Amino acid sequence: MQGFCINPSESENGCEKRDQTDKKKNEIVCCGWGWVLKRGGKCLITFFLLNEESFQLIRSGKSDLNFGYDFGKYRTVDPNIPEAAIGYDEAFVLSLYEKYGLTIKPPLHYGSWCGRSTFLSYQDIVVASR
């Protein structure tokens, strides 16, 4: 997942890219989705969403990814190479969609990464519009 800065004044062009794993800036810079998406526009963004179901599947050993390193709103599989796979707290991600004026088109499409038997893709998919 790629994001942009939450404050347009932080860079000359208003879209300074940030490191997704910056502990001090835990918000996964979603306002870019709201900025670049025209009214009526749609976006499809993939995640590894962490929720009770995915945690249960991880604990049961069914998941391909363990997300064993906790950084608050996100977890990673390798603290030395955090971008290898980052799992985000689902409630946090959904709150960012709301915060930046995007409407999620239900349902969320959960992926197979954590061992689900019913899925659309490997990663979880969120479709939204502005």
N, C-alpha and C positions, 0 to 999 in steps of 0.2 A: 504494500500500500504506500502510495506517495502522498505527501501533504504539502501545504504551504504555510507561511507564517500567519499567526493570528492577528498581527498588528501591521497594517500596511505601511506605517511609517518606519518600520524597522529596516527597510532596505530601499534603495533608490527606485527599483521597479515595483515595490510593494509585495513582492513574492519571494522573499529570501527563503531558500530551502533550508530545512532543519533536519538534524539527525533524529530519526524516529525514536531513538532510545535515550535521548537526553533526559536524565533523571530530574533535572531542575525544571524542565518544561514538559511535564508529564502529559499535557494535552496533545493529542496526535493531530495537531494542526489541520483541522477540518474546514476552516473558513474558506479555504481555496475552492472547496466543492461549491459553496454558496456563491462565491464571487464569479467563477467562470461559467457557471451554469445559468443560461438564460431562463427567464420565467417560462415555465412550460417544458423546460429541458429535463432530461432524465439522465441518471448515472447508475452504473452498475459497478460496485466495489466489492472486492473479495477480502476476506479476513479469516483468521482463526479466532472465532468468538469463544470466549471462556464463560461457561454458565454451569449450573448444577449438573446438567446432563453430561456435558463434555468432561467435567471433573470426575464424575462417577466412572465414565468410560476410561479415563486416564488411570484412575486408581485400580480399575479391574484389569489393566494390562492390555486393553484392546486398541489403544491409540498408537499411531505411528510416532507421535510427538509427545514428550512428557511435560514440556513447559515447566521445568523444575526450578527455575530461577525467577523469583518474584521481585518485581520492581514497582509494586503498587497497582497501577491501572493496567499494567501489561506484564507479561512473563515471557521468558525466552528459553530456548533449549540449550544455549551455549553463551555464557556471560562474556567469553572472549570474542565471539563473533555473533553478537546479538541479532543482527539482521538476517541470520540464517533462517530463523523462524520466530516470529513474534505473535503471541496470542494476547488479544485484548479483552478486558472485561466487557461483556456484552452490554450491561446496563450503562457503562460509561460511553461506549460507542453510540448507543441509541440516544443518549442525552446530547451528544454533540450534533447529531443530525437535527434534533429539535432546536438546539441553541443557534445553529447557523441557518435556520429557515428551510430545511429540507424535509419533505414529507415521505416517509417510508411507504412503499407499496407492498403490503403484506401478500404472502407470508415471507418471512426470512427463509432463505433456502440453505439449510444446514448441510455441510459437507461430510464426506466419509473419513476425513483425516483422523477423527478420534474413535473410529470403529463403529459408527452408525450403520445400521443395515439398510436404511432407507435414506437416499441422498440424491442430489442433482449433480454434484461436482465434488472434487476433492476438498476445496476450500469452501467456507461459508460465503454466501452471496447475499448482499443487501442491494435492493433496487430502490431508488428514490427519485423524487422530482422536486422541482422548485416552483 
